[in-house]
């Protein structure tokens, strides 16, 4: 029997000082290559769910399995080389675009990976709707949408099996948001990337068949197509 790539069983979480859980007894199975979209209003625990999956938050009750292994038994560095997390606010440093893209290669878990070539990075800029951006310019001077697309591009360079996107368009205008979602759909189809996105927007996948859920009233409910 094939295991799901990611499996969540009976997961509950309560914020410190809260009298009741933000969600409880969640179950979710994600197959390799699937596109999962989780919707919900602010405060329903969408971001917390993603942070639990990549061990940025510690599970309190329930089990999360990645490739059949309990994530609490997987070293964090190993887990995060397989599951990439793109934060709502991109984590960029005051340095050129190229240096920001190559930053993860300085981490011990990635030091054996081959650095992407300068010309390959330059070509990828267009693929991520960053035409007009140069590798030598300051990453901090990019627009909010450009920063988000750069963060996704940097994540892809690590060749993860799964990508988690935390409200990737919450601070973007409609045009920039459409670019981000277009990129994620393309990554799912062209690279067979497993993607889990949480959002409060009205977005529905246009070019792919995604599986949509709504997180509300402490539970995860499958949405109609």
Secondary structure by P-SEA (a helix, b strand, c coil): cccccbbbcbbbbbccccccccccbbbbbbccbbbbbbbbcccccaaaaaaaaaccccccbbbbbccccccccccaaaaaaabbbbccccccccccaaaaaacccccccccccccccaaaaaaacccccccccccccccccccaaaaaaaaaaaaaaacccbbbbccccccccaaaaaaaaaaaaaaacccccbbbbbbcccccccccbbbbbbbcccbbbbbcc
